[in-house]
Amino acid sequence: MREAVGERRSGWGARLSFAAVLLVCSEWIVWQTPTRFSALEWAALAALYLAFAAIMLDLVVRLNVGEVFSLFLLAGIYGLLNATLISHVTAHDLPISLIVRPLSMQPLAFMVALAAFRILASGRATGPLDFVAALGIGLVWGVWVRWFPEVSDEPIPAVKIATALVALAVGLIGCGAIRYAVPRADIFRHEDWLLTPVEWALSGGVTLVALAVGLAQRDITRPGLGIVVALSSFMAAVLYATVTLRRGALFLTAVTPPRRPNLVGWLVVVAPFLIAGWVGYSLPGSGSHSTQSDLLFGALTGFGVVWPPAVSTMIGVKAFVQLAREGM
């Protein structure tokens, strides 16, 4: 009995390391006013992101998420949950408030966090592709942090690049330190990432508390909640209906079992990200907009509008073709 409990506890160390990356990506890369939170609010956020991390890792395995289309839908569910329970922006200024963060930035932040977790928990060395990806994501982050407070539908204070770089550097290096420090997890099969009923109740309970607080403080409106429930239920239904048709390696295969991180390789990714972020922030512009910000926000808006129907259609077409072939 004690050995079984110890194995479950060790698995939460791996979930904690993913939660740390998820928090940094969703709060500091998306920059959702992280400088405004008190110590108590950060503690509450840490608990909520741990619940998010545990639930999402469970769903990767439970729903056989191993290709890009299913990953998009899972990331979309996460984005809607995050924007509803944390930033409370989903229904502030429809339809833009639903598109830019819930269906664009937060899903992308989830995918970046999953990629970063795969680097940290696989123990592999980083290569040229990781370096180039870090440069590109860092450049986008710099433009976002510089110009998002100018166009946000809620008051977000402008931040100096030195403050943003220091905060993000501490966060990203901290993610590597947490991954290095947590005990070895007894996770040797994909099924070991699944939550037990008790763990599901605890993780779900944390999200329900956040929902109750948001409703009580009127930060979450019932119409906005209805939109989120409808969209996330549709995405979950598509994933569930096609779960048996997805075969092959999952996105967690590379981190099963989780390994010690290659800290030098991690720093090789962090450094170009921060440098590119400084460059993106420093690009010229005036007033409340710039060419690069107009391009970025336009691209994010188009992305948030297009990907949900496009991905759902592609999954449906792939399922139809696969079923037709198997029926021949």
N, C-alpha and C positions, 0 to 999 in steps of 0.2 A: 504494500500500500504506500509506504513512504517513498519507495523508488518511483512509483507511478506519479506521485505528486511532485517529486523532484524533477522528473522528466518534463512535466507540464510547465513547471516554473522556468526551466531552462529555455523552453520555447518562447516564453514571454520576453526573454532577453533579446532574441532576434526580432521580435515584433517591436520592442522598444527602439531598436536601432532604426527600423523603417519609420517608426513614428517620428523620430528626430528629424530624419531627412524630409518627411512629409510636412512637418511643421515649418522647417526652414524654407522649403519651396513655396508653400502656400501663404506664409505670412511675410517672409523677408524678400523672396523673389517677386511675388505678386505685390508685395508691400501694402498690406491692408491696415495701415496705421499701427505698426508694431511699437512705435515709440510712445504710444498712448497707454499701453496696458500697465496695470499695477502688478506687483508680485503675486497677489492673489489671483488676478485674472490670468496671468501666465500659468499658474498652477492648474487652474480650471482648463485652460487651453491644452496643456500637456496631457491631462486625463482624456480630453475629448479626442485629441489626435492619436493617442494610444488606442482608443476604441475604434477610430476610423481605420488605423493601420491593421488592427486585428481582423476587423470585418472584411476589409478589402483583400487581404492575403487569403482569408478563408474563401472568398468568392472567386478569386483567381483559380483555385483548385476545384471548388464545387461546381463552377460553371465552365470548366475546361477552357480558360482564357489563355490561348497560346498563339493567336495571330492578330494582326493589327486591327481588323474590324471589330472583333469582340473586345479588344482592349479599349477602343474608342468608346464603346457603350459603357463599359465599366468605369472609365474615366469620367464620362458624362454624368453617371449616377453620383460619383464622388463630388464633382463640381457643383451639382445641384444641392447636395447635402451641405457642403461647406458654405456655399453662399447663403443658404437658408439659416443654418444653425450658428454661424460665426459672424459673418459680415452683415447678414440680414439685408442684402441688397436686391434680392430676387425680384421683388415687385415694386421697387421704389419709383421707377420711371420706365414702365413697359413701353415698347419691347426691348429697348437698349439695355436696361438693367438686367434683363434675363440673358442677354447675348454675350456681352463683353467679358464678364467675369464667370458667371455660372456655366456657360457653354463654350467659353474660349480659354481664358487664362487659367482657370482652376483645373479643367481637364488636362491642359498642357502641363501645368505644374505637377499633376499626379503622374503623368508619363515621365517627366524629367526625374521625379523622385524615385519612381520604380527603376529607371535606368541607373540612377546614382546608387541605389541600394544593390543592384546587381553588380556594380563595380566593387562596392565595399565588401559585400558578403560573399562574393565569389573568390576573392583573394587574388584575382588576376592582375597582371600588369596592364596599364593603359597604353593605347597605341595612337597612331596618327588620326584615326577616325574619331576617337574620343577627344583628342586635342582640337580638331576642327569643330566638332559639335560644341565643345565648351566655348570656343571663340564666338560662334554664331549665337548661342543662347545668351552669353554674356553681353553681346552687343545689343540684343533685343531688350535684355533686362535694363541696361543703362538708359536706353531711350524711354522705356516704360516708366522707370523711377523718376526721370527728369520731367516728363510731360503728363503723366497720368493725374497728378494732383490738379493740373490746370483744367482738365476736362471731366473729372469725376463727378458723378451725380450725388456725391456726399462730400462733406468737407474733409479733405485729407491734406494735412500740412505738408508743404514742400520740404524736402530734405536735402541737405548738402551731400555732395558725393563722398566726402571723407567719412561722414557719419554712416552712410549706407554701406560703403566698402568695408569699414571696420566691423559693423554689425554682421554683415554677411560673411566676412572672413572668419569671424569668431564662430558663427553658426556652422559653417561648412567644416571647419577644422574640428569643432566639437562633435559633429556627426562621425568623423573618422575616429575620434577618441572614444566615443561611446561604443562604436562597433568593435574597437580593439579591446575595450575593457570588459564588455559583457561576457559572462561565462559561456563555454561551448554549449550550443543547443543540441539536444537530442532529437534532431529533426533529420531523418534519413530517407523518408519517403514523402511524396507529395501530400499524402493523407495526414501527415503529422502537422501540416499547417492548418488543418481544419479545427474549428473551435468545438469544445464540448457544449452540451446544452447549458451548463452553468456559466461557462465563459461567454456564450452568446447572450445569456440573460444579463450578465454584468456589462458587457460592451453595449448591448442595446439599451440597457438602463441608463448609461451615461448619456447617450444621444437623446433619450426621452427626457432626461432632466434638462438638457440644453434646450430642447424644444419647449418644454413647459415654462422655463425661465423666459425665453423669447416671446412666447404668447402672453405671459403675465405682464411683461414690460411693454407689450405692444410693439416690439421690434419685428415680430413676425405677424403678418396679416393672414386671415383665413383665406381670402382669394389667392394670395401669393402661395400659401401652403398647398392649396388645391392644385395650382399649376405645377408645382414641384412634384407632388404625389402622382399626378397624371403622367408627366413626362418620365419620371424615374420608373414608374410602374411599367410603362411601355417598353423602356429600354431593358428592364429586368425580364419582362415577358419574352422579348425577342431572344435574349441570351438563354433563357431557360428552354424555350421551344426548340432551339437549335443545338443544345448542349451535346447530344449524342452524335451530332454530325461533325463535331470538331475533334480532330485526332492529331497526334504529334506532340512534340515537346511543349510544355507550358512555360510561361514567362518566369516561373520560379525554379525551373530545372537547373539553371546555372548556380543557384544559391541553395541547393538541396544536396548535401547538408551545408549550412552556413559556415564560412571559414573566416579566419583572421584577415583583416584587410591588408592590402599592399599600400601602406601609408605614403610611400614615395610616389607610387603611381597615382594615388588620390590627389596629392599636392600638385602633380603635373597637370591635372585637370582643373584644380581650383585656381591656380595662378593665371592661366590664360583667360579663364572666365572673368576674374576680377579686372584684369587689364582691359579686356574687351568692354566690360561694363563701364569703366572709366572713359573709354573712347566714345561709347554710345551716349553717355551722359553729356559729354563735352562737345558733341556735334552742334553746329550753329543753329540758332533759331531766335525768334523774337516774339514778344507778346505772349499769347496763349497757345501758339502752335508753331510747328516747323514742318519742313517737308518730310523728314523722317517720321515724325509723330503722326502726321496725316496718313502716311503710307501704312504705318503699323496699326493704328486704330481702325483704318479702313479694312485692312487685311483681317484683323481679328473679328470685326463685325461680319464680314463675308464668311469667314470660317465658321463662326458660331451659327449662322443661318443655314449654311450648306451641309455641314457634316452630318447632323442627326438624320435627315431624310436620306442623304446619299449613302451613308453607312448602313442604315436599316435596309435600304433597297438592295445593296450589294450582298448583304447577308442572306436576304430572301432569295436572290437570284442564285447565289452559290448553293443554298440548300436545295432549291428546285433542281438545279443541274445535277447535284450529287444524288438526290433521290431518283431522278430519272435514269442515271447511269446504273445505279444499283438495281433498279427494277427491270433493266434490259436483260 
